[in-house]
């Protein structure tokens, strides 16, 4: 069967191919990271639905390669490896610039570039590219031919509506993530402004500074306002579910502006997990 380049397909058929690749990528992430390493189900995507769009973009980019490469092995491997590595690097960069957070970090891997991409993933991308072109894509084309234009159109429209709604909800959560982190940091700054000159005051994150103020309040409560103590109690008692959700999905994520606060939340999550294991 002759493989048709994706740019020759109708837009809605190409869109469904993008969705399929995004779904396959999500399944790979869930199996590889969530089950094999963390031994539990973790939604490894930004979206609520079972999609990792970065894999969709990577798969589509591979299908934009010259048709002459489709029947090769080594050239196809290196072309897929290079293109997908560029896609991953660019997605990491644009998301960091947009949300001021690095969602994955490969700094602990050998042969990485700014922690955004690494040689191991690049090699895997090369093999995935060969698999997509030589085996997966022809079967997808057969499936689309079997579905027919009407089913393709309806499916693409329904998925597009659901995806748009998911993106809107996710963007709101990302905005809330940054807003919450900013509030936590600002509270820490206010504590530093009030008590930074005191010898007993210490800490680099809002949580550490709050603990320092609370501990001193037990000795000299009259010097600490009730309003401050109430805010500290609220900060320590309240779980940041939205932030923790993203941290569960992206364990190596790093915040550009809220490094200390994010690390403190990570420590609190680990303590709760250890306490559950003890029980």
C-alpha positions as CSV (number, residue, x, y, z in Angstrom):
1,X,0.0,0.0,0.0
2,X,1.4,3.4,-1.0
3,X,1.7,5.8,2.0
4,X,0.1,9.2,1.3
5,X,2.0,12.1,2.9
6,X,0.0,13.8,5.6
7,X,-0.1,17.2,3.8
8,X,-2.0,15.6,1.0
9,X,-4.8,14.5,3.3
10,X,-7.9,16.5,4.2
11,X,-7.4,18.7,7.2
12,X,-9.9,16.8,9.4
13,X,-8.2,13.5,8.6
14,X,-4.8,15.0,9.4
15,X,-6.3,16.4,12.7
16,X,-7.5,12.9,13.7
17,X,-3.9,11.6,13.0
18,X,-2.6,14.3,15.3
19,X,-5.1,13.2,18.0
20,X,-4.1,9.5,17.6
21,X,-0.4,10.3,18.0
22,X,-1.2,12.4,21.1
23,X,-3.2,9.5,22.6
24,X,-0.5,7.0,21.8
25,X,2.0,9.3,23.4
26,X,-0.1,9.7,26.5
27,X,-0.4,5.9,26.8
28,X,3.3,5.6,26.5
29,X,3.9,8.1,29.2
30,X,1.4,6.6,31.6
31,X,2.9,3.1,31.1
32,X,6.5,4.1,31.2
33,X,6.5,6.6,34.0
34,X,3.3,6.1,35.9
35,X,3.1,2.4,36.1
36,X,6.7,1.1,35.6
37,X,8.4,3.7,37.9
38,X,5.7,5.1,40.2
39,X,3.6,2.0,40.3
40,X,0.4,3.9,40.0
41,X,-1.8,5.6,37.5
42,X,-0.8,9.2,36.9
43,X,-2.2,11.4,34.1
44,X,1.0,12.5,32.5
45,X,-0.5,15.2,30.3
46,X,-1.4,18.8,30.9
47,X,-4.9,18.2,29.6
48,X,-7.7,16.4,31.5
49,X,-8.2,14.1,28.5
50,X,-5.9,11.2,27.6
51,X,-3.7,13.3,25.2
52,X,-0.1,14.5,25.1
53,X,-0.1,17.0,22.3
54,X,3.7,17.2,22.1
55,X,3.7,13.6,20.8
56,X,1.0,14.6,18.3
57,X,3.2,17.5,17.0
58,X,6.2,15.2,16.9
59,X,4.3,12.5,14.9
60,X,3.0,15.0,12.4
61,X,6.4,16.6,11.9
62,X,7.8,13.1,11.1
63,X,5.1,12.7,8.5
64,X,6.2,15.9,6.8
65,X,9.5,14.3,5.9
66,X,10.2,13.8,2.2
67,X,8.5,10.7,0.8
68,X,11.8,9.3,-0.4
69,X,12.8,8.7,3.3
70,X,9.7,6.5,4.0
71,X,11.3,3.4,2.6
72,X,14.7,3.9,4.4
73,X,15.9,2.9,7.8
74,X,19.0,4.8,8.9
75,X,18.2,8.1,7.2
76,X,14.6,7.9,8.6
77,X,16.0,7.1,12.1
78,X,18.2,10.2,12.2
79,X,15.7,12.5,10.5
80,X,13.0,11.5,13.1
81,X,15.5,11.8,16.0
82,X,16.5,15.3,15.0
83,X,13.1,16.6,14.2
84,X,11.4,15.3,17.3
85,X,14.3,16.6,19.5
86,X,13.7,20.1,18.0
87,X,10.0,19.8,18.7
88,X,10.6,18.8,22.3
89,X,13.1,21.6,22.8
90,X,10.9,24.2,21.3
91,X,7.8,23.1,23.3
92,X,9.8,23.2,26.5
93,X,11.1,26.7,25.7
94,X,7.7,28.2,24.7
95,X,5.9,26.7,27.7
96,X,8.6,28.0,30.1
97,X,8.4,31.5,28.6
98,X,4.6,31.4,28.7
99,X,4.0,30.0,32.2
100,X,7.4,30.7,33.8
101,X,7.8,27.0,34.7
102,X,10.0,24.3,33.3
103,X,7.7,21.3,33.2
104,X,10.4,18.6,32.6
105,X,14.1,18.7,33.3
106,X,16.7,16.2,32.0
107,X,19.7,17.9,33.6
108,X,20.4,14.7,35.5
109,X,20.7,12.7,32.2
110,X,23.9,12.5,30.3
111,X,24.2,14.4,27.0
112,X,21.3,16.8,27.6
113,X,20.9,20.3,26.2
114,X,19.9,22.9,28.8
115,X,17.9,20.1,30.5
116,X,15.2,20.4,27.8
117,X,16.2,17.4,25.7
118,X,18.5,14.4,26.2
119,X,20.3,11.8,24.1
120,X,18.2,8.9,25.5
121,X,14.9,10.5,24.5
122,X,16.3,11.5,21.1
123,X,17.3,7.9,20.3
124,X,13.8,6.7,21.4
125,X,12.3,9.4,19.1
126,X,14.4,7.9,16.2
127,X,13.0,4.4,16.8
128,X,9.5,5.8,17.2
129,X,9.8,7.7,13.9
130,X,10.7,4.5,12.1
131,X,7.9,2.6,13.7
132,X,5.4,5.3,12.8
133,X,6.4,5.6,9.2
134,X,6.9,1.9,8.4
135,X,4.2,0.3,10.5
136,X,1.8,2.6,12.3
137,X,0.9,5.2,9.7
138,X,-0.1,2.7,7.0
139,X,-2.5,1.2,9.4
140,X,-3.9,4.6,10.4
141,X,-4.5,5.3,6.7
142,X,-6.4,2.0,6.3
143,X,-8.5,2.9,9.4
144,X,-9.4,6.4,8.0
145,X,-10.3,4.8,4.6
146,X,-12.6,2.4,6.4
147,X,-14.2,5.2,8.5
148,X,-15.2,7.2,5.4
149,X,-15.5,11.0,5.1
150,X,-18.7,11.4,7.1
151,X,-17.4,9.6,10.2
152,X,-14.1,11.4,9.9
153,X,-15.9,14.7,9.8
154,X,-18.2,14.0,12.8
155,X,-15.4,12.5,14.8
156,X,-13.0,15.4,14.1
157,X,-15.7,18.0,15.0
158,X,-16.7,16.3,18.3
159,X,-13.0,15.9,19.4
160,X,-12.2,19.4,18.4
161,X,-15.0,20.8,20.6
162,X,-13.9,18.6,23.5
163,X,-10.2,19.5,23.0
164,X,-11.0,23.2,22.9
165,X,-13.0,23.0,26.2
166,X,-10.1,21.0,27.8
167,X,-7.5,23.6,26.7
168,X,-9.6,26.4,28.1
169,X,-9.9,24.6,31.5
170,X,-6.3,23.7,31.5
171,X,-5.1,27.3,30.8
172,X,-7.3,28.5,33.6
173,X,-5.7,26.0,35.9
174,X,-2.2,27.1,34.8
175,X,-3.1,30.8,35.4
176,X,-4.4,29.8,38.9
177,X,-1.1,27.9,39.5
178,X,0.9,31.1,38.9
179,X,-1.5,33.2,40.9
180,X,-1.4,30.9,43.9
181,X,2.4,30.7,43.8
182,X,2.6,34.5,43.6
183,X,0.4,34.8,46.7
184,X,2.5,32.4,48.6
185,X,5.7,34.2,47.7
186,X,4.2,37.6,48.5
187,X,3.2,36.4,51.9
188,X,6.7,35.2,52.5
189,X,8.0,38.6,51.4
190,X,5.6,40.3,53.8
191,X,6.9,38.2,56.7
192,X,10.5,39.1,55.7
193,X,9.6,42.8,55.7
194,X,8.0,42.5,59.2
195,X,10.6,40.3,60.9
196,X,13.6,40.1,58.7
197,X,15.6,42.3,61.1
198,X,14.9,39.9,64.0
199,X,17.7,37.4,64.9
200,X,15.3,34.5,65.4
201,X,13.8,35.0,61.9
202,X,15.0,32.5,59.3
203,X,14.0,30.6,56.2
204,X,14.1,31.1,52.4
205,X,10.6,30.0,51.4
206,X,7.3,31.3,52.7
207,X,6.6,28.0,54.5
208,X,10.0,28.1,56.3
209,X,9.6,31.7,57.3
210,X,6.0,31.0,58.5
211,X,7.3,28.2,60.6
212,X,10.0,30.5,62.1
213,X,7.4,33.1,63.0
214,X,5.0,30.5,64.5
215,X,7.8,29.0,66.6
216,X,8.8,32.4,68.0
217,X,5.1,33.3,68.7
218,X,5.0,30.4,71.2
219,X,7.7,32.3,73.2
220,X,6.5,35.9,72.6
221,X,3.0,35.8,71.2
222,X,2.3,39.5,72.1
223,X,4.9,40.5,69.5
224,X,3.1,38.6,66.6
225,X,-0.2,39.9,65.4
226,X,-3.2,37.6,65.5
227,X,-3.8,38.3,61.8
228,X,-0.4,37.1,60.9
229,X,-0.8,34.0,62.9
230,X,-4.1,33.2,61.3
231,X,-2.6,33.6,57.8
232,X,0.3,31.3,58.9
233,X,-2.2,28.7,60.2
234,X,-4.1,28.9,56.9
235,X,-1.0,28.5,54.8
236,X,0.2,25.5,56.8
237,X,-3.1,23.8,56.9
238,X,-4.2,24.4,53.3
239,X,-3.2,21.9,50.6
240,X,-2.5,23.4,47.2
241,X,-4.3,20.7,45.2
242,X,-3.9,22.4,41.8
243,X,-0.2,22.8,42.3
244,X,0.2,19.3,43.7
245,X,-1.7,17.9,40.7
246,X,0.8,19.4,38.3
247,X,3.7,18.3,40.4
248,X,2.4,14.7,40.4
249,X,2.2,14.8,36.6
250,X,5.6,16.5,36.2
251,X,7.9,15.4,39.1
252,X,10.9,17.3,37.8
253,X,9.1,20.5,37.1
254,X,10.8,23.7,38.2
255,X,9.4,27.2,38.7
256,X,11.5,30.2,37.4
257,X,10.2,32.7,40.0
258,X,9.0,30.5,42.8
259,X,11.8,27.9,43.3
260,X,11.9,27.9,47.1
261,X,8.1,27.8,47.5
262,X,7.7,25.0,45.0
263,X,10.5,22.9,46.7
264,X,8.8,23.4,50.0
265,X,5.5,22.1,48.6
266,X,7.4,19.1,47.2
267,X,8.8,18.4,50.6
268,X,5.4,18.6,52.2
269,X,4.0,16.2,49.7
270,X,6.8,13.7,50.4
271,X,6.2,13.9,54.1
272,X,2.5,13.2,53.7
273,X,3.3,10.2,51.4
274,X,5.8,8.9,54.0
275,X,3.2,9.3,56.7
276,X,0.7,7.3,54.7
277,X,3.1,4.5,54.2
278,X,3.8,4.3,57.9
279,X,0.1,4.0,58.6
